[in-house]
Amino acid sequence: MHSITLITGGQRSGKSRYAQQLALERAENPIYLATSRVWDEEHRDRIRRHQADRGPRWTTVEEEKALSQHDFTGRTVVVDCLTLWCTNFFFDLDSKVDEALEAIKAEFDRLVTQPADFIFVTNEVGMGGTSENPLQRRFNDLQGWMNQYVASRADHVVLMVAGIPLSVK
């Protein structure tokens, strides 16, 4: 068992819901690999709601950056999400795009050597126009390049549009 699926789309396009549905079709007890940091109380409440919504079939692993330190051999893993994972590297490396991209790619490569079924969720940042904020533009570059990297390695790529999955690859 080894596969990589990338699910991309805009905010509230149904990416996470679809990824979870796909994982439950593939495994009785999938893993939800949460990459988000907790920014404030509203965000903490949102995380709690998402955990409760997933239910008891799921094992949740919270990991901000070193995803490959966990053993996922033989498991189906939803990595939610690539965007927040990239954010952690971006800010920890003082917004240095090249360094962050190199570090994320290296960690991704270590992770996906494991014989597991990986489903990555990401935001399609390139559809939103160009930001006036230079920091946001640098992050969008990082995210776009990382999305391309994961898509090039993926067996399947799905674009979510208004809750509808469209097969890209």
PyMOL commands that set and color helices and strands:
alter all, ss='L'
color gray80, all
select helices_A, chain A and resi 15-26+41-54+67-69+82-92+97-111+125-127+134-153
alter helices_A, ss='H'
color red, helices_A
select strands_A, chain A and resi 3-9+31-34+59-62+76-80+117-123+156-161+164-167
alter strands_A, ss='S'
color yellow, strands_A
deselect
rebuild
show_as cartoon
